Amino acid sequence: MTDNTPLLKPLTSLSTVSHQYVEAVPDINENLDNSLNDELSNKSLHDNVNKNMIKNISINLGFMFSWFFFSTLLSVFNKWLFSETHLNFTLPLFSGCIHIIIEYCFSIIIMKLFPQFQPAENSFEVMDNLTKVIPCGVATSLEIGFSNASLRSISLSLYTMCKSSSLGFVLLFSFIFGLEKMRASLIIVVVIITIGVVMMASTQTEFVFQGFIMVIIASALGGLKWSLVQILSIKNSVAFNPFSFIYILSPSIFFSLIILSILVEGIKNIIYTPFWNYGVNSVIMLIFPGIVAFAMIVSEYWLIKRTSIITLSVAGICKEVITMGASAIFFKDHLDLINILGFIVTIVGIILYNIMKYYALKEESLSQKLDYKTVPLVSKSRISVAESPQDTEENLVKEQA
């Protein structure tokens, strides 16, 4: 019987075995290429994050310095206007009404020229108006009234020091409304900054109890106002801008102020005040702070929109430092050693806070775990993080499915 079994296996079989063996060996060059690509991808990711953060920090610093300038100018002018030792204008509530009218007119002009800033129809439901819009307007009007009235009897330095207590009220209402998480590091930084401001004003002010109570009430109302503003901003993030904000809140602010003005200051005093003897100058002196206030509001609301309420409050400490310096220049408030030490403590607190939040934000941005709550000088929603190749492939598979 003939044996038909070949002496050698077919060459194709050997080729198959050889091919399978080669595939089982790791490709070192391919692994090196992948490693290099990963390193380049990570470097590109870091570069994109850094560029976006620098860009947004620069924009926010521009809004911040504008806010500093207009706010300081408004504080100095109001002190000169209302103080009993200077111009002695006795109608701070009526003055607030004029300011609101000016701001309302400017907001309408801006929205007519730029329709994209117009609020959407029925932006807020009835309950939103009753529980958020109107309370925010009333709180703003009361803050304006108490702030202006307090400047008649206390110095600008004492006023500035007491207004710094709004940090505590901002934190309180932010915790109540769930806008911020209570963290020991945040509280410590705010305490450091507040101590610095108190030191700056501790030896240079003349204490007047009535004015002190007024400005503390104004600070509490300011904390409530800012918390409600952030809630409203979250509610309607597209249409809610500084101009629509003024347009929406001005009616409730104006009617609250005019009612208070009539009840407290009286129609007779408004009509027959000696202030009108200045003629055209009296009108200019009432309109000018309204224009400044509008510019200040635009700056601060873009700042809070791009960052957070806590960032605005901490930056406000730096603004108060500038205001106290202006008070020393224009109203001869004395600054001694403890005031200078307070200035240093305040600056250290501000720098510490922003360094801490900068690195926290950078780490969260790289891990793509953003909570959209508290940021330093940049909003997390404005940081673009590049997708990894794996994420891109997964998204492509999902789209094809």
C-alpha positions in Angstrom: 0.0 0.0 0.0 1.3 3.2 -1.1 1.9 5.9 1.6 0.4 9.2 0.3 1.5 11.3 3.3 4.0 13.9 2.0 7.4 14.0 3.4 7.2 17.7 4.1 4.2 19.9 5.1 3.0 22.4 2.5 4.8 25.7 2.5 1.6 27.6 3.2 1.3 25.9 6.6 4.7 27.0 7.6 3.9 30.5 6.4 0.8 30.5 8.6 2.7 29.4 11.6 5.4 31.9 11.0 2.8 34.7 10.5 1.0 33.9 13.8 4.3 33.9 15.6 5.3 37.3 14.3 2.0 38.8 15.4 2.5 37.6 18.9 5.6 39.7 19.3 5.0 43.3 20.7 5.9 46.1 18.3 8.4 48.2 20.3 8.4 51.0 17.7 4.6 51.3 17.8 4.6 51.5 21.6 7.2 54.2 21.5 5.2 56.1 18.9 2.0 55.9 21.1 3.9 57.0 24.2 5.3 60.0 22.3 1.8 60.9 20.9 0.4 60.7 24.5 3.1 63.1 25.7 2.4 65.5 22.9 -1.3 65.3 23.5 -0.9 66.0 27.2 1.4 69.0 26.5 -1.1 70.3 24.0 -3.8 69.9 26.6 -1.8 71.9 29.2 -1.0 74.6 26.6 -4.7 75.0 25.7 -5.8 75.2 29.3 -3.1 77.8 30.1 -3.9 80.0 27.0 -7.6 80.0 27.8 -7.1 80.8 31.4 -4.7 83.7 30.7 -7.1 85.1 28.1 -10.1 85.0 30.4 -8.2 86.2 33.4 -7.1 89.2 31.4 -10.7 90.0 30.3 -11.9 89.7 33.9 -9.1 91.9 35.2 -10.3 94.5 32.8 -13.8 94.4 34.1 -12.4 94.4 37.7 -10.3 97.5 37.3 -13.2 99.3 35.6 -15.4 98.4 38.5 -12.7 99.7 40.9 -12.5 103.0 39.1 -16.3 103.7 38.8 -17.1 102.5 42.2 -14.5 104.6 43.9 -15.5 107.6 41.9 -19.2 107.1 42.9 -18.3 106.7 46.6 -16.2 109.8 46.8 -18.8 111.8 44.9 -21.7 110.6 47.1 -19.7 111.4 50.2 -19.1 115.0 48.9 -22.8 115.3 47.9 -24.5 114.0 51.1 -22.1 114.9 53.8 -23.2 117.6 56.3 -19.7 119.1 56.2 -19.7 119.4 52.4 -22.6 120.0 49.9 -25.2 118.7 52.5 -27.8 117.4 50.0 -30.6 116.1 52.3 -32.5 113.8 49.9 -30.4 110.6 49.5 -33.5 108.5 48.6 -34.7 110.9 46.0 -31.2 111.0 44.5 -31.3 107.2 44.2 -34.6 107.5 42.2 -32.8 109.8 39.7 -30.0 107.4 39.4 -32.3 104.5 38.6 -34.1 106.5 35.9 -30.8 107.3 34.3 -29.7 103.6 34.4 -33.1 102.5 33.0 -32.9 104.9 30.1 -29.3 103.8 29.2 -30.3 100.1 29.3 -33.2 100.7 26.9 -30.8 102.6 24.5 -28.3 99.8 24.6 -30.9 97.1 24.0 -32.3 99.0 21.1 -28.9 99.4 19.5 -27.9 95.8 20.3 -31.0 93.5 20.2 -29.1 90.5 21.4 -29.1 92.0 24.9 -32.9 92.2 25.0 -34.5 89.8 27.5 -36.7 87.0 26.1 -40.4 87.4 26.4 -41.8 85.9 29.6 -38.2 85.5 30.8 -39.4 84.8 34.3 -42.6 83.2 35.5 -45.0 84.8 37.9 -43.5 83.1 40.9 -40.0 84.1 39.8 -41.1 87.7 39.8 -42.7 87.4 43.2 -40.0 85.4 44.9 -36.8 86.6 43.2 -37.1 89.7 40.9 -39.2 91.9 43.2 -37.3 90.9 46.4 -34.0 91.6 44.6 -35.3 95.0 43.5 -36.5 95.9 47.0 -33.3 94.8 48.6 -31.3 96.9 46.1 -33.4 100.0 46.7 -33.1 99.6 50.5 -29.3 99.1 50.2 -29.0 102.3 48.1 -31.2 104.2 50.6 -29.4 103.1 53.7 -26.0 103.5 52.1 -26.6 107.1 50.9 -28.2 108.1 54.2 -25.3 106.7 56.3 -22.9 108.9 54.4 -24.5 112.0 55.9 -23.3 111.2 59.4 -20.2 108.9 59.1 -16.9 109.3 57.4 -16.1 107.5 54.1 -13.5 105.4 55.9 -16.0 104.1 58.5 -18.5 103.5 55.7 -15.9 101.5 53.7 -15.0 99.4 56.7 -18.6 98.6 57.6 -19.4 97.8 54.0 -16.6 95.2 54.0 -18.8 93.2 56.4 -21.0 92.4 53.4 -18.5 89.5 52.8 -20.0 87.7 55.8 -23.6 88.3 54.6 -22.7 87.2 51.1 -21.3 84.0 52.5 -24.4 83.5 54.7 -26.9 83.9 52.0 -24.7 81.9 49.5 -24.7 79.0 52.0 -28.5 79.3 52.6 -29.3 79.3 48.9 -26.8 76.5 48.1 -24.6 78.7 45.9 -21.4 77.9 47.8 -20.1 75.0 49.8 -18.9 75.8 53.3 -15.1 75.2 53.3 -12.7 76.0 56.1 -10.1 77.4 53.7 -12.6 79.8 52.2 -13.7 81.0 55.6 -10.2 81.5 56.8 -9.2 83.6 53.8 -12.3 85.8 54.2 -11.6 86.3 57.9 -8.0 87.3 57.1 -9.2 89.9 54.6 -11.9 91.2 56.9 -9.4 91.6 59.7 -7.1 93.6 57.4 -9.9 96.0 56.4 -10.9 96.5 60.1 -7.3 97.3 61.0 -7.2 99.8 58.2 -10.1 101.8 59.5 -9.8 101.1 63.3 -8.0 104.3 64.4 -9.2 106.9 61.9 -13.0 107.0 62.1 -15.5 108.9 64.3 -18.1 106.5 65.5 -21.8 107.5 64.9 -24.2 104.9 66.1 -27.1 105.8 63.8 -24.9 105.9 60.7 -23.2 102.7 61.8 -26.6 100.8 62.0 -27.6 102.1 58.6 -24.5 101.0 56.8 -24.6 97.5 58.5 -28.2 97.1 57.3 -27.1 98.1 53.9 -24.4 95.5 53.9 -26.8 92.8 54.9 -29.2 93.8 52.1 -26.2 93.8 49.7 -25.4 90.2 50.6 -29.0 89.2 49.9 -29.1 91.2 46.7 -26.0 89.5 45.3 -27.3 86.0 46.1 -30.6 86.7 44.4 -28.7 88.2 41.4 -26.7 84.9 40.9 -29.9 82.8 41.2 -31.6 85.0 38.5 -28.5 84.7 36.3 -28.6 80.9 36.6 -32.3 80.9 35.9 -31.9 82.7 32.5 -28.2 82.6 31.5 -28.8 83.6 27.9 -30.9 86.7 28.2 -29.7 87.8 31.6 -27.0 90.5 31.0 -26.3 93.8 32.8 -28.7 95.7 30.5 -31.6 93.3 30.8 -30.8 93.1 34.5 -31.3 96.9 34.9 -34.3 96.8 32.7 -36.0 94.0 34.6 -35.2 95.3 38.2 -35.4 99.0 37.7 -39.2 99.3 38.1 -39.2 97.5 41.5 -36.2 99.5 42.6 -37.6 102.8 41.5 -41.1 102.3 43.1 -39.5 101.1 46.3 -37.3 104.1 46.5 -39.9 106.7 45.5 -42.3 105.4 48.2 -39.5 105.5 50.8 -38.5 109.0 49.7 -42.1 110.3 50.0 -42.6 108.7 53.4 -39.2 109.7 54.9 -38.1 112.8 53.1 -41.5 114.3 52.2 -42.8 115.8 48.9 -42.5 119.3 50.3 -38.8 118.9 51.1 -38.2 117.5 47.6 -39.8 120.5 45.9 -38.5 123.3 48.1 -35.0 122.0 48.8 -32.3 124.7 48.6 -30.3 122.4 46.4 -32.3 123.6 43.4 -30.7 127.0 43.8 -27.7 125.7 42.0 -29.8 125.7 38.8 -28.4 123.6 35.9 -25.5 122.5 38.1 -28.0 120.8 40.5 -29.4 118.7 37.7 -25.9 117.8 36.5 -24.9 116.7 40.0 -27.9 114.4 40.2 -27.5 112.9 36.7 -23.7 112.4 36.8 -23.7 109.8 39.5 -26.4 107.9 37.6 -24.1 107.6 34.6 -21.2 106.5 36.8 -23.4 104.0 38.6 -24.5 102.6 35.2 -20.9 102.0 34.2 -20.1 100.5 37.5 -23.1 98.1 37.3 -22.1 97.0 33.8 -18.6 96.2 35.0 -19.5 94.4 38.1 -22.3 92.3 36.6 -20.1 91.1 33.7 -17.5 90.2 36.4 -20.0 88.2 38.5 -21.3 86.6 35.4 -17.9 85.4 34.3 -16.7 84.4 37.8 -18.7 84.1 41.0 -20.3 86.0 43.8 -17.5 85.2 46.2 -14.8 86.3 43.7 -16.6 89.6 43.3 -16.8 90.0 47.1 -13.1 89.3 47.6 -12.1 91.6 44.8 -14.3 94.2 46.4 -11.9 94.3 49.3 -9.2 95.6 47.0 -11.7 98.2 45.8 -12.3 99.2 49.3 -8.6 99.6 49.9 -8.5 102.0 46.9 -11.6 103.9 48.3 -10.0 104.4 51.6 -6.9 105.7 49.9 -9.1 108.2 48.0 -10.8 109.1 51.3 -7.4 110.0 52.8 -6.6 112.1 49.8 -9.8 114.0 49.3 -11.3 114.1 52.9 -8.0 114.1 54.9 -8.6 110.8 56.7 -5.5 109.9 58.7 -3.6 106.7 58.0 -1.2 105.5 60.7 0.9 102.4 61.1 -1.9 100.0 62.0 -3.8 101.2 58.9 -0.8 100.4 56.7 -0.4 97.0 58.4 -4.1 96.4 57.7 -3.5 97.2 54.0 -0.7 94.6 53.9 -2.9 91.9 55.6 -5.7 92.6 53.1 -3.5 92.3 50.1 -2.0 89.0 51.4 -5.5 87.6 51.9 -6.5 88.5 48.4 -3.4 87.0 46.8 -3.7 83.9 48.9 -7.3 83.3 47.9 -6.6 83.7 44.2 -3.5 81.6 44.2 -5.4 78.8 46.0 -8.4 79.0 43.6 -6.1 79.3 40.5 -4.4 76.0 41.1 -7.6 74.3 42.2 -9.3 75.4 39.0 -6.3 74.3 36.9 -6.3 70.8 38.4 -10.1 70.5 38.0 -9.9 71.7 34.4 -7.3 69.1 33.5 -9.4 66.3 35.0 -12.6 67.7 33.4 -14.4 67.8 36.7 -15.8 71.3 36.8 -18.5 72.3 39.4 -19.3 75.8 37.9 -19.5 77.3 41.4 -16.5 79.2 42.8 -13.7 80.4 40.6 -10.9 83.0 40.9 -10.7 85.4 38.0 -12.0 83.1 35.4 -15.2 81.1 34.8 -14.8 77.4 34.4 -17.4 77.3 31.6 -14.9 79.4 29.5 -12.1 76.9 29.6 -11.9 74.6 26.5 -10.3 71.2 27.2 -9.2 69.2 24.2 -10.7 65.8 23.8 -8.4 62.8 24.0 -8.2 60.5 21.0 -10.0 57.8 23.0 -12.9 60.2 23.7 -13.1 61.2 20.0 -13.2 57.5 18.9 -15.9 56.7 21.5 -18.0 59.7 20.3 -17.6 58.6 16.7 -18.8 55.0 17.5 -21.8 56.4 19.3 -22.7 58.7 16.4 -22.4 55.8 13.9 -24.6 53.6 16.1 
